[in-house]
């Protein structure tokens, strides 16, 4: 193990007294928000061509790149009318081509995969009970036999899983990840109470392996990422080999935007229906907590909704404005500036939309 170099006390004191020790700049130099033209399928446009004001949009990015603002935000992308009109990588310009951890935004990708697989016979209906699919993973508590797939997708299984204390150990616990979740005690009756957690989506991963014979990642490669032209990604797995249903997916920001645009287009991409439009309509309705669909957060049913992950990872879709916004940040960040700053950035983007 390498040890940090210890500086003489007098040098440290001298630096403090003379002001020689200064914090390095966190942000890169702001050089505008115009997206680079790459060979990745994105059509690039300028704001005025899609009904947005360049000056106001520029103010958003100037705030993003200011050294004292939004320290945990890493990237911001804006797509309108199917065209990439703005992007900025305020911490490192290389973030454009690097995988970003989606954190719980992964849950919304898992929801998309359920919608695709339903047409292939994943289960007969969302009312299908998990006990009918994988009875070998259940314990003796008969109340759990009533848990169905809709309960899983709306965080209403009633199974005890508290992210703060359970998410970390769960990832490395040996044995079946599905049994790990199903053998937990019930805190609530299944189907009654919303409780957001990272354990429940692992049951979806188990259903895919039981019914489709593949991991979520393998299924996504063939049915989602491949058709979208997403060639490179990383999806973390549990010790038992199953993809994490709640988190663990890493994508490039432009590929996050690609997913958002496909969803905005009713599940269609380049004249191919990837996700059933009926599933997108169903999964972006509110079923629990006043704002939760099938692993999507909903602001206006079927019109404005978003995927969200710890640290500020977001794929935001507004069908009314034909708008997709992608945000990434430092995973694990709890800085209040990120939370309030995200709202400020989004408000600025909306202010740049020219009214007819």
C-alpha positions in Angstrom: 0.0 0.0 0.0 1.4 3.4 -1.0 1.6 6.0 1.7 0.8 9.7 1.2 3.8 11.9 1.1 4.0 14.0 4.4 5.1 17.6 3.9 7.1 19.4 6.5 5.0 21.4 8.9 6.8 24.6 8.1 6.1 24.3 4.4 2.4 23.8 5.1 2.3 26.7 7.5 4.1 28.9 5.0 1.6 28.0 2.3 -1.3 28.8 4.5 0.1 32.2 5.6 1.1 33.3 2.1 -2.0 31.9 0.3 0.2 29.7 -1.9 -2.0 26.7 -1.2 -5.2 27.1 -3.3 -7.9 24.6 -4.2 -7.6 23.4 -7.8 -10.3 24.4 -10.2 -13.1 21.8 -10.3 -14.6 22.9 -13.7 -13.2 23.0 -17.2 -13.2 26.2 -19.2 -16.6 27.0 -20.7 -16.5 27.1 -24.5 -20.1 27.0 -25.5 -22.8 24.3 -25.6 -22.8 23.3 -29.3 -22.7 19.5 -29.6 -19.9 18.0 -31.6 -20.8 16.3 -34.8 -19.9 12.6 -34.3 -20.7 9.4 -36.3 -23.1 8.2 -33.7 -26.4 8.8 -35.4 -27.4 12.0 -33.6 -28.6 14.8 -35.8 -27.2 18.1 -34.5 -29.1 21.3 -34.6 -29.0 24.9 -33.3 -31.6 26.0 -30.7 -33.5 28.4 -33.1 -34.2 25.5 -35.5 -36.1 23.7 -32.8 -37.8 26.7 -31.2 -35.4 27.5 -28.5 -33.5 30.7 -27.6 -29.7 30.4 -27.8 -29.0 33.2 -25.4 -31.2 31.9 -22.7 -29.9 28.3 -23.2 -26.4 29.7 -23.1 -27.1 31.2 -19.7 -28.0 27.8 -18.4 -24.7 26.4 -19.5 -22.7 29.4 -18.2 -24.2 28.8 -14.8 -23.4 25.1 -15.0 -19.7 25.8 -15.8 -19.3 28.5 -13.2 -16.8 27.3 -10.6 -19.0 28.0 -7.6 -22.2 26.4 -9.1 -23.4 22.8 -9.3 -20.2 21.1 -8.1 -21.5 17.6 -8.4 -23.1 17.9 -11.9 -21.0 16.3 -14.7 -23.1 16.6 -17.8 -26.2 18.2 -19.3 -27.7 17.3 -22.6 -30.8 18.8 -24.3 -32.7 17.1 -27.2 -35.7 18.8 -28.9 -37.7 17.5 -31.9 -35.4 14.6 -32.1 -32.2 16.7 -32.5 -29.4 17.2 -30.1 -29.1 21.0 -29.6 -27.0 21.4 -26.5 -24.5 19.4 -24.4 -21.9 20.3 -21.8 -19.4 18.4 -19.7 -18.5 20.7 -16.9 -16.1 18.5 -15.0 -14.2 16.7 -17.7 -14.7 16.9 -21.5 -13.9 13.2 -21.7 -17.1 12.4 -19.9 -18.9 12.5 -23.3 -17.2 9.3 -24.2 -17.0 7.7 -20.8 -19.5 5.4 -19.1 -21.5 7.1 -16.4 -23.1 5.2 -13.5 -26.9 5.4 -13.9 -27.5 4.4 -10.3 -31.3 3.9 -9.9 -32.0 5.2 -13.4 -31.3 1.5 -14.1 -34.8 0.7 -12.7 -36.5 2.5 -15.6 -34.4 0.5 -18.1 -35.5 -2.6 -16.3 -39.1 -1.4 -16.8 -38.6 -1.1 -20.5 -37.2 -4.6 -20.7 -40.3 -5.9 -18.9 -42.5 -4.2 -21.5 -40.6 -5.8 -24.3 -40.6 -9.2 -22.7 -44.3 -9.2 -22.0 -45.0 -9.6 -25.7 -42.7 -12.7 -25.7 -44.6 -14.3 -22.8 -42.6 -13.2 -19.8 -45.8 -13.7 -17.8 -49.4 -13.8 -18.7 -50.2 -10.6 -17.0 -48.9 -8.2 -14.4 -51.3 -9.9 -12.0 -49.2 -13.1 -12.3 -48.0 -14.1 -8.8 -44.3 -14.7 -8.5 -44.9 -17.9 -6.7 -46.3 -19.3 -9.9 -43.1 -18.4 -11.7 -40.4 -19.4 -9.2 -41.8 -21.2 -6.2 -38.4 -22.7 -5.3 -37.3 -19.3 -4.0 -40.1 -18.8 -1.5 -40.0 -19.5 2.2 -42.8 -20.8 4.4 -44.6 -17.5 4.8 -47.7 -18.1 2.8 -48.6 -14.4 2.7 -45.8 -13.8 0.2 -47.5 -16.1 -2.3 -49.8 -13.2 -3.1 -47.0 -10.9 -4.4 -47.5 -10.3 -8.1 -45.4 -8.6 -10.8 -47.4 -5.3 -10.5 -46.5 -5.2 -6.8 -42.9 -5.6 -7.8 -43.0 -2.8 -10.4 -44.7 -0.4 -8.0 -42.6 -1.1 -5.0 -45.5 -2.6 -3.0 -44.2 -6.1 -2.2 -44.1 -5.3 1.5 -40.7 -7.1 1.8 -38.3 -5.4 4.2 -35.4 -3.8 2.4 -34.0 -0.5 3.6 -31.5 1.0 1.2 -29.3 2.7 3.7 -28.5 -0.5 5.6 -29.2 -3.2 3.1 -28.1 -2.2 -0.4 -24.4 -2.4 0.2 -24.3 -5.9 1.9 -26.9 -7.3 -0.5 -24.6 -6.8 -3.5 -22.0 -9.1 -2.1 -24.0 -11.6 -0.2 -23.4 -15.1 -1.5 -26.2 -17.4 -2.6 -29.3 -16.5 -4.6 -30.1 -12.8 -4.8 -33.8 -13.7 -5.4 -34.0 -15.8 -2.3 -32.2 -13.1 -0.4 -35.1 -10.7 -1.2 -38.0 -13.2 -0.9 -36.8 -14.5 2.4 -36.9 -11.1 4.1 -39.8 -10.5 6.5 -42.9 -8.7 5.4 -43.2 -5.2 6.8 -46.6 -4.6 5.0 -49.2 -6.7 3.4 -48.3 -7.2 -0.3 -49.9 -4.8 -2.7 -50.8 -2.2 0.0 -47.9 0.1 0.8 -45.3 1.9 -1.4 -41.8 1.6 -0.1 -39.0 2.6 -2.5 -36.0 0.3 -2.3 -33.2 -1.4 -4.3 -34.2 -5.0 -3.4 -37.5 -5.4 -5.1 -36.3 -4.9 -8.7 -34.0 -7.9 -8.3 -37.1 -10.1 -8.4 -37.6 -8.9 -12.0 -34.1 -10.1 -12.7 -35.1 -13.5 -11.3 -38.2 -13.7 -13.4 -36.1 -13.0 -16.6 -33.7 -15.8 -15.7 -36.6 -18.2 -14.9 -38.8 -17.5 -17.9 -36.4 -16.2 -20.6 -33.2 -18.0 -19.5 -31.1 -14.9 -19.7 -29.8 -12.0 -17.5 -31.3 -8.5 -17.9 -28.1 -7.4 -19.6 -28.2 -10.2 -22.2 -31.8 -9.5 -22.9 -31.1 -5.8 -23.2 -28.2 -6.4 -25.6 -30.5 -8.2 -28.0 -33.8 -6.4 -27.6 -33.0 -2.8 -26.5 -29.3 -1.8 -26.8 -28.7 -3.5 -30.1 -31.7 -2.0 -31.9 -30.8 1.4 -30.5 -27.2 1.2 -31.7 -25.8 1.1 -28.2 -22.7 -1.1 -28.6 -20.8 -0.3 -25.4 -22.1 -0.4 -21.8 -21.5 -2.1 -18.5 -24.1 -3.8 -16.2 -23.0 -4.9 -12.8 -24.1 -8.3 -11.5 -24.8 -9.9 -8.2 -22.5 -12.6 -6.9 -25.0 -15.2 -8.3 -24.5 -13.8 -11.8 -27.9 -12.0 -12.2 -27.8 -8.4 -13.4 -28.9 -5.9 -10.7 -32.5 -4.9 -11.5 -32.2 -1.6 -9.5 -28.8 -0.2 -10.3 -25.5 -1.1 -11.8 -25.9 0.0 -15.5 -23.3 2.3 -17.0 -23.9 4.2 -20.2 -22.5 7.2 -22.1 -24.6 10.3 -21.7 -25.5 10.4 -25.4 -26.8 6.8 -25.1 -28.9 7.8 -22.2 -30.4 10.5 -24.4 -31.0 7.9 -27.1 -33.1 5.9 -24.7 -35.0 9.0 -23.7 -35.7 9.9 -27.3 -36.9 6.4 -28.1 -39.3 6.5 -25.2 -40.5 10.0 -26.3 -41.2 8.5 -29.7 -43.6 5.9 -28.2 -40.9 3.2 -28.2 -40.0 3.6 -31.8 -36.5 4.0 -33.2 -35.6 4.3 -36.9 -38.9 2.8 -38.0 -38.7 -0.1 -35.6 -41.0 -0.6 -32.7 -38.6 -1.5 -29.8 -40.8 -1.1 -26.8 -44.6 -1.4 -27.1 -46.2 2.0 -27.1 -49.0 0.6 -24.9 -46.5 -0.4 -22.3 -45.0 3.1 -22.2 -48.5 4.5 -21.7 -49.2 2.1 -19.0 -45.9 2.3 -17.2 -45.9 6.1 -17.0 -49.3 6.3 -15.2 -49.4 6.8 -11.4 -49.9 3.7 -9.3 -48.3 4.5 -6.0 -47.0 7.3 -3.8 -48.9 9.9 -5.9 -46.0 10.0 -8.5 -44.8 6.5 -9.2 -45.4 4.4 -12.2 -43.6 1.2 -13.2 -40.1 2.3 -12.1 -40.7 5.8 -13.6 -41.4 9.0 -11.7 -44.4 10.8 -13.1 -45.1 14.5 -13.2 -48.0 14.3 -15.7 -49.4 11.0 -16.6 -48.3 9.8 -20.0 -46.8 13.2 -20.8 -44.0 14.2 -18.4 -41.9 11.6 -16.5 -38.4 10.7 -15.7 -35.9 8.1 -14.6 -33.8 9.2 -11.6 -30.7 7.9 -9.9 -28.6 8.8 -6.8 -26.3 11.7 -7.4 -28.4 13.4 -10.0 -28.6 10.9 -12.9 -31.7 11.7 -14.9 -33.4 10.9 -18.2 -36.3 13.4 -18.3 -39.0 13.1 -21.0 -41.6 15.8 -21.8 -44.0 14.7 -24.5 -45.8 18.1 -24.5 -42.6 20.0 -25.4 -41.1 17.1 -27.5 -38.1 17.4 -25.1 -35.5 15.1 -23.6 -33.0 16.3 -20.9 -30.2 14.1 -19.6 -28.2 15.0 -16.5 -25.4 13.1 -14.8 -23.6 13.8 -11.6 -21.2 12.3 -9.1 -22.8 9.0 -7.8 -23.4 9.1 -4.1 -23.4 12.9 -3.9 -25.8 14.3 -1.2 -24.9 17.9 -1.8 -28.0 20.1 -1.5 -26.7 22.3 -4.3 -27.3 19.4 -6.7 -30.9 19.0 -5.7 -31.8 22.7 -5.9 -29.4 23.3 -8.7 -31.1 20.7 -10.9 -34.4 22.5 -10.7 -32.6 25.8 -11.6 -31.0 24.2 -14.7 -34.3 22.7 -15.8 -36.2 25.9 -15.3 -33.6 27.7 -17.4 -34.0 25.2 -20.2 -37.8 25.6 -20.2 -37.4 29.4 -20.2 -35.4 29.1 -23.4 -38.3 27.4 -25.2 -39.9 30.1 -27.4 -43.7 30.4 -27.1 -45.8 30.5 -30.2 
